[in-house]
Amino acid sequence: MEIFGKLLSLISIPLMLLGLVGIIRQVNKEQRLGLGSPILGMVMAPAILVFNLLILRQAGPSCAGPVFLLVGLLFGFAWGMTMRLVARDDGVFGKQSILHLVFWGVSVTFTQMLVLLAPAAWVSGGLALMYFSTGTTLGTNLNLLLRWANLSHRAQWKRPTAAS
């Protein structure tokens, strides 16, 4: 099973980096925001954490993991306030910060590198970092989702109707 985990790590590193570069290129410009982007981030980050926990179960952090997740969630929610959102007639627009994506990608890649090169105790530290970065991604996207919903609702009420 250890060989299988190392092989998956070896394959996942370049795939993760390529995917991250594609996401950063898309997110790093002002664009119309919808539900899809934050929900995708809120699904994918925990899914990749769970996948890594299943594959690397011998190295999983103790009860510290959920604490790191909660601290990351709070940090990410606060960090999400740095994104400026603007309601226009045709939707809500904003330019997302890529910092949480970079941090998440570095933590996942770092953990995969530890799987390949380090003892299990070090991999546990990498997983703790993944818990924190997953929480950061969840918090940032939750903040974005709540603010988007609030602005979308306000913009909808301000729009003139056909009858007026």
C-alpha positions as CSV (number, residue, x, y, z in Angstrom):
1,M,0.0,0.0,0.0
2,E,2.9,2.3,0.7
3,I,4.1,1.9,-2.9
4,F,0.6,2.7,-4.2
5,G,0.6,5.9,-2.1
6,K,4.0,7.0,-3.4
7,L,3.0,6.3,-7.0
8,L,-0.2,8.4,-6.6
9,S,1.8,11.2,-5.1
10,L,4.3,11.1,-7.9
11,I,1.5,11.3,-10.5
12,S,-0.6,13.9,-8.6
13,I,2.2,16.5,-8.2
14,P,2.4,17.6,-11.9
15,L,-1.4,17.2,-12.3
16,M,-2.1,19.4,-9.3
17,L,0.4,22.1,-10.4
18,L,-1.1,22.2,-13.9
19,G,-4.6,22.5,-12.6
20,L,-3.6,25.2,-10.1
21,V,-1.9,27.2,-12.8
22,G,-5.1,27.0,-14.9
23,I,-7.3,28.1,-12.0
24,I,-5.0,31.0,-11.1
25,R,-5.0,32.2,-14.7
26,Q,-8.8,32.2,-14.7
27,V,-9.3,33.7,-11.3
28,N,-6.6,36.4,-11.6
29,K,-8.8,38.8,-13.5
30,E,-12.0,40.7,-12.8
31,Q,-15.0,38.5,-13.8
32,R,-18.6,38.0,-13.3
33,L,-19.1,35.8,-10.3
34,G,-21.7,33.1,-9.8
35,L,-22.3,30.2,-7.5
36,G,-20.1,27.8,-9.4
37,S,-16.6,29.0,-8.4
38,P,-17.0,29.2,-4.6
39,I,-19.0,26.0,-4.5
40,L,-16.4,24.1,-6.6
41,G,-13.6,25.3,-4.2
42,M,-15.7,24.3,-1.2
43,V,-16.1,20.8,-2.6
44,M,-12.7,20.1,-4.2
45,A,-10.4,21.3,-1.3
46,P,-12.1,18.9,1.3
47,A,-12.3,16.1,-1.3
48,I,-8.6,16.3,-1.9
49,L,-7.9,16.4,1.8
50,V,-10.1,13.3,2.4
51,F,-8.5,11.5,-0.5
52,N,-5.1,12.2,1.0
53,L,-6.2,11.1,4.4
54,L,-7.5,7.8,3.0
55,I,-4.3,7.1,1.0
56,L,-2.0,8.2,3.8
57,R,-3.9,6.9,6.8
58,Q,-0.7,5.8,8.5
59,A,0.4,9.4,8.7
60,G,-2.8,11.2,9.7
61,P,-2.4,13.9,12.3
62,S,-4.2,13.4,15.6
63,C,-6.9,15.6,16.9
64,A,-4.8,18.6,15.8
65,G,-6.1,18.3,12.2
66,P,-9.7,19.6,12.9
67,V,-8.2,22.4,15.0
68,F,-6.0,23.4,12.1
69,L,-9.1,23.2,9.9
70,L,-11.1,25.5,12.2
71,V,-8.3,28.0,12.5
72,G,-7.9,28.0,8.7
73,L,-11.6,28.5,8.3
74,L,-11.6,31.5,10.5
75,F,-8.5,32.9,8.8
76,G,-9.9,32.3,5.3
77,F,-13.2,33.9,6.2
78,A,-11.3,37.0,7.3
79,W,-9.1,36.9,4.3
80,G,-12.2,36.7,2.0
81,M,-13.0,40.3,3.1
82,T,-10.0,41.5,1.0
83,M,-11.9,40.7,-2.2
84,R,-13.8,43.7,-3.5
85,L,-17.2,42.8,-5.0
86,V,-19.3,45.2,-7.1
87,A,-22.9,44.7,-8.0
88,R,-23.7,45.9,-11.6
89,D,-26.8,45.7,-13.7
90,D,-25.6,42.4,-15.3
91,G,-24.4,40.7,-12.1
92,V,-21.8,40.7,-9.3
93,F,-18.2,41.2,-10.4
94,G,-14.9,40.9,-8.5
95,K,-11.3,39.9,-8.8
96,Q,-10.5,37.0,-6.5
97,S,-7.3,36.8,-4.5
98,I,-5.1,34.0,-5.6
99,L,-3.1,33.8,-2.4
100,H,-5.3,31.2,-0.7
101,L,-5.1,29.1,-3.9
102,V,-1.3,29.4,-4.0
103,F,-1.1,28.4,-0.3
104,W,-3.5,25.5,-0.8
105,G,-1.5,24.3,-3.9
106,V,1.8,24.6,-2.1
107,S,0.5,22.7,1.0
108,V,-0.8,19.8,-1.2
109,T,2.3,19.6,-3.3
110,F,4.5,19.8,-0.1
111,T,2.6,17.0,1.4
112,Q,3.0,14.9,-1.7
113,M,6.7,15.6,-1.8
114,L,6.9,14.5,1.9
115,V,5.1,11.2,1.0
116,L,7.8,10.5,-1.6
117,L,10.9,11.6,0.4
118,A,10.2,11.7,4.1
119,P,9.2,9.5,7.0
120,A,5.6,9.2,8.1
121,A,6.0,11.6,11.0
122,W,6.9,14.4,8.5
123,V,4.0,13.5,6.3
124,S,1.7,14.0,9.3
125,G,3.0,17.6,9.5
126,G,2.2,18.1,5.8
127,L,-1.3,16.8,6.4
128,A,-1.7,19.3,9.3
129,L,-0.7,22.0,6.8
130,M,-3.3,20.7,4.4
131,Y,-6.0,20.9,7.1
132,F,-5.2,24.5,7.6
133,S,-5.1,25.4,3.9
134,T,-8.3,23.5,3.3
135,G,-9.9,25.5,6.1
136,T,-8.6,28.7,4.5
137,T,-10.1,27.8,1.1
138,L,-13.4,26.9,2.8
139,G,-13.5,30.2,4.7
140,T,-12.5,32.3,1.8
141,N,-15.1,30.7,-0.5
142,L,-17.8,30.8,2.2
143,N,-17.2,34.5,2.7
144,L,-17.4,35.0,-1.1
145,L,-20.5,33.0,-1.4
146,L,-22.3,34.9,1.4
147,R,-21.3,38.3,0.1
148,W,-22.2,37.3,-3.5
149,A,-25.7,36.2,-2.4
150,N,-26.2,39.5,-0.5
151,L,-25.1,41.6,-3.4
152,S,-27.1,39.6,-5.9
153,H,-30.2,40.0,-3.8
154,R,-29.7,43.8,-3.5
155,A,-28.9,44.2,-7.2
156,Q,-32.0,42.2,-8.1
157,W,-34.2,44.6,-6.1
158,K,-32.6,47.7,-7.7
159,R,-33.1,46.5,-11.3
160,P,-36.0,48.2,-13.1
161,T,-38.8,45.8,-14.1
162,A,-40.5,45.8,-17.5
163,A,-43.6,47.3,-15.9
164,S,-41.9,50.3,-14.5
